[in-house]
């Protein structure tokens, strides 16, 4: 892989590699992208727009997971990868900017759906170009790569068709259905054919890197939910007062976000990574990484985004003196988004736990049942009261889970601590000898 001048364009990753700072820099643009996804529904609520939100999130996740897979095989901060990443991150940022107009072109400026489709293709093409370079010495893998490289072309064509065809041949509900069907086709093509054809690229070199990469994205999504709760021009500009309802909404929102963090990071993130380390067989590890992380973490992130969407502007409404002090009732739609997002998150954790370690997180199942039973009442009471009910369920889940796991929780956390200490000792030894 070297040249006469000693430049190595691509350096292979190692089994013990971890997430690089450059990969964290790449992830920053996805904070903005995830935040922008909620704009599809925030100002025009409806089932169709929630589905649009999830479709865009699915394509964004596929873009991001391509980066995660690439950084697991080769070092993202060495050789030509930083240049590829910087070019790609610009396309990703434009992709995020085009999200509000991804389904319908707005007057003035560039065509939103075409910009989205073009940027999506550029992001995917840049990732696949590196995979193609990696496969250049293996004719069989190169042939599979050629087929794989055609997927974003077809997916982008479907997105362009979704923008141009429906308005010409249909109107109203029929046009919307056709547009969403074309988008769904693009998503299913990328996920279905991409996994089937790209199996030779599903090689998890570093289990620690793979687990850490996805855990950090969950953390970023949780941060986005906090931003959505407090973001509001009138509140940030000092036009609205800081009242007790605002304090209640802020503290309660943080309690929910912290509970979601605890439900994932306290033991589940640790035990999933440990299961990935124990999977020595490459095919078993690949299947586990695909099911638990690539597929299993998508509904986790989607649930957080829906929670962020449902809690958006609650502080503004609580501070507005012209409205009820505890907010208007959210109604059935927004309660379904708010409670449904948390429920989806918890069910995704249940699925990941079952797949990784064959353990049923029954307390999370009970919490989801409680949310379903409380939802009709929560839709009729004041918005902040509904948020308090949600917080009580989430905090109760955390307390029950933490106190109820007993020795199992201690064992999982002790293994993680011993691994961390061993890595620190080895790193200290190396520094003493070489620095």
N, C-alpha and C positions, 0 to 999 in steps of 0.2 A: 504493500500500500504506500510505500514511500516514493520519493522522487530523488533526483540527483542532488538537489539542494537540501535534502533532508526533511522537506515538508511532508507531513502525513495528512492527507485530506480528511480521513475518517479514522478515528481510533475506537477500537472495540471496547465495550463496557466489560466490567468484571463482576463476578458473583456477589462481591461485597459492596458494590457501589451504592451510593445514596443519591438523593435529589441534589442537583447543582443549583447554585444561586441564579444561573442563567435561566433554568427552567422555571424558577419562581418568578423571574421577570416576565417570561412568556405568559405565565398564568394571570398577571395583572390585567391584561386586556380582557380576559374572560370575566373578571369582576364586572367590568363595564358591560360586557356582552350579556351576562346574566341579568344585570340590572335593567338593561334595555328590553329584554324579553318581556318583562311585565308591562311594558308600554302597550303591547298588543291588546291587552285586556283591561288595563287600568282605567282608560277613558271611554271604552266601549264594551262594557261587560256583556257577556253572553257565552253560551256553551260553545258556539263556533269559534269565538275568539280565544277561549281557553284551549281548545284543540289546536288552534294556530300557534299559541304559545308553546304547547308541548311539542309540536312538530319542529319549530325553530330550535327549541332546546335540544331535541334529539339530534339534529344536524350539527349544532354547535358541539354537543358532546362527542359526536363521531370525529369532528375535527380535533378536539382536544385529546381524545384517546389515541389518535394517530401520533400526536406528539409524545404521549406517554410511552407508547410502544417503541417509537424511534429512540427516545432517550434511554430506554432499557437495553437496547441492542448496541448502540454506539454512544459515545460520550458527547453530550449536547454542547459542552463548552470547549471543545477542541476541534482543530482543523477547520473545515468549511462550514461546520454546523452552526456556529454563531451567525455567520452571514446569511445562511438559509433561514435561520430563525428570525433575524431582524427584518428580512424582506417579508417573510410570512406574517409576522406580527402586524405589519402595516396593512396587509390584506385582511387580517382578522379584525383589526380595528375598523376598517371600512365596512366589513361585513356587519359588525355590531351597529355602526351608524345607520346602515340601511335596513335594520330590523323593523323599525316602525312602518316603513313603506314596502316591506318584503312581499306583501300580498296584493297591494293596490297602489298604483303609481299616484303620487301627489303632484298637484300643479306646480310648475317651476322646478328648475334643476334637472338632474339626471333621473332616468327611469329607475325607480326604487327596486322593483322585482328583478330587472336585468342586472343592476349593480350587485344585488345579493347573490344571484346565480353566478355571476362572473367571479366575485370574490371567493365564494365557496369553492369553485373549481380551482382557483389559484392556490388556496390553502391546501387542498387535497393533493394537487399536482406537485407542490413543493415537497410534501411528505413522501409521496410515492417516488419522486425522482431520487431521493436518497436511498430508499429501499431498492430501487433499480440498480443503483451503483453497487450496493452490497451484494446483489444477486448476479452481478455481471460475469462471474467466473463459473457459474453453474447453469448450463443450458436449460435444464428442466425447470429450475426455479425462475429463470429469465422468461421462459414461455408463460409460466403461471403469472409472473409479474405483468407481462404484456396484457393479459386478459384482465388482471386486477386494475391496471391503469386505465382501462376503458370505462370502469364503473363511474368515476366522477364525471366523465364526459356525458354519459347517459343520464346521470342524476341531474346535472346542470341543465341538460336539454329538457328534462321533465319540468324543472322549475321555470324555465323560460316558457315552455308550453302552457304551464299553469297561469302565467301572466298574460299571455297573448290570446290563447284559444277560447277560454270560457266566455269572455265578453262578446265574442264574435258569433257564437253559435247558441248561446243560452242566456237566460236572464233570471234574476232573483235567486231563489233557492237552488234551482238547477245549476246555475253558474257557480254558486258557492260550493255545491256538492262536487262538481267536476274539478274545480280548482283544488279542493282539499284532497280529492282522490289522487290527482297527479302528484301533489306533495307527499302523500302517503306512499305512493309508488316509489318515489325517489328515496324516501327513508328506508323502506323495506328492501329496496335494491342494495343500498349501501350496507345495511346490517346483514341481511341474509346472504347475498352473494359474496360480500366482502369477507365474512367469516368462513364460508365454505371454500372459496378459492384461495383465500390468504392464510390457510392453516399452516403452511410452511413458514410463515412469518410470525406466528404466535409462539415465539420462543421467549420465555421469561428468564433472562440471564441472571438478574438480581431480584430475588423475592422481596428484599427489603426496600429496594427502589420502587418496585411496583406498588407495594402496599402503602408506602409513604406518599407516593405521588397522588394516589386516590384519596388518602386521608386528608392531605392538604387541600384538595379541591373541595371536600366536604366542609372543611374549615372556612374556605373562601366563601362558599355558598351561605354558611351561617353568618358570616360577616355581612354579606349582602342583605340578609334578612334584617339585621340590626340597622343598616343604612336605610332600608325601605321604611322601617318603623319611624325613624326620626327625620327622614327627608321631607321637606316641605318649604317652599319659598317664603310663605308668609311667616312661618315659625322661625326659620333661620334668619330672616331679615329683622327679627325683633318686633314684628307687627302684632304678635299674639302673646298674651301673658303666660307666665309659668304658674299654673294653678295646681291644686291638689289632684284633680282628675288627670292632668298631664303627668304629674309625678307617679300616680298610680299606673297609668298606661305605660310609662317608660320602665318602671321597675317590673311590672308584670310581663311586658314583652321580653325584657332581658331574662326573666325567670324561665320563660318558655324556651328561648334560644339556648340558655345554659343547660336546661334539662335535655334538649335534643343533643347538645354536645356531649353530655354525660352518658346518655344512652348509647352513643356510638364509641366514644373514646375511652370510657372507663375500663371496659374489658373486651368489647367486641372487636375493636380495631386491633388490639393486641393478639387475641386468639386467632383472628383471621390471618394475620401475618405469620404467626407461629405455624398454622396449618399449611400455609404456602411454603414455608421453609422445610417442613417435614415431607412434603411431596417431592421425593427424589426423582421419580420417573418423569422425564420431560413431558410426555403426553398427559399424565395425570396433573402435573403442575400447570400446564397450559390450559387444560379444561377448567381447573379450579380458578385460575386467574381470569379466564374469560367469563365464567358464570357468575362468580362472586363480585368481581370488580368491574369489568367492562359492562356487563348487563345488569348486575345487581346494584351497582352504585348509581346508575341512571335514575331509577325511581327514588333513590335516596335524595339526590340533588333536586329532582323534580318536585318532591314533597316540600323541600325547603323553599324552593322558588314559589310554590303555591302559597305556603305560609306567609312568605314575604309579600306576595300580591294581596292576600287577604288582610294583612296588618298595615298595608300602606296607607299613609295619611291619618292613622288613628290619633296621633298626637295633635295634628292640626285640628281635627274635629273636636277633640277633647278641650283644646284651648280656645276654640271659637266662641266668643261670648254671645253670638247670635243664635246658637243652638243649645240643645239640652246639655247640662254639665257633664253627663256621662255618655253622650253621643246618641244618635238615633239607632234604632234596631238595625242590624245588618241585613236582615232578611234571609230568605232561603238560599239565594245564589251565593252571596258572599260568605255565609256560614259554611256552605258546602266547600268553597275554596279554602277557607281558613282551617276548618276542622279536617276537611278532606286531605289537605296538604300534610298536616301532622300525622293523620292516620296512614297515608301512603308511605311516609317516612318510616313509621314504626313497623308497618307490614314488610317493607323492604329489608329492615334490619332482621326481622324474623326469617325471611327467606335466605338472607346471606348466612345467618347462623346455622340454619338447617343444612345448607349446601356445604358449608366449610367444616363444621364440627358435629353435625347431626344432633344439635341441641335445640329444642323448641323454647323460644323465649315467650312463655305463656303469659307472663305479666304484661308484655307489650300487646298481646292479643286481647287481654282483658281491657287494657287502656283503650284500644280501638273500639271495642264494643261499647264502652262507656261514652266515647265521643259520639258514636252513632245514636245512642239513646238520648244524649244531652243536646244533640243538634237542633231538634225541633224547638226546645225551650230556648236555646241560645239565640235562635233567629228572631225571637220575639222580645227579648230583653235588650237593654241598652248595650251599645257596642263594647264598652269597657267591661261591663258585667260579663258579657260573653267571653272576653279575653281572660278575665279572672277565672271563670269556670275551666277554660282550657289550661290555664296555668296550674290549677289545683290538680287536674288529672295528670299533667306532665310531671309535676313535683312528686305527686304520690307514686308514680311509676318509678322515678329515680330512687326514692326512699325504699320502696318495696324491693326493687332490684338489688340495691346496694346491700341492704341488711339481709336479704333472703338467700344470696348466693353463697355466703359463708366461706368454707374452705376452698371452693372452686375459684371464687374471685381472688382469694389470697394467692392461690397457686399460679394463676395466670399472670397476675401482676408481679409475683416474685420471679418467675421465669423471665419476664421482660426486663426486670431490674438487673438480674444477673447477666443477661445478654448485653445490656447497656454498659455495665461495669466492666465486663470482659473486653468490650470494644474500646473503652476508655483506657484500660491498662495497656492494651496493645498499641494504641495510638501514642500513649506517653512513652512507651519503650522505643518506638520508632523515632520519636522526636529527640530523645536523649542520644540516640546513635547517629542521627543524620542532621540535626539542626544545631 
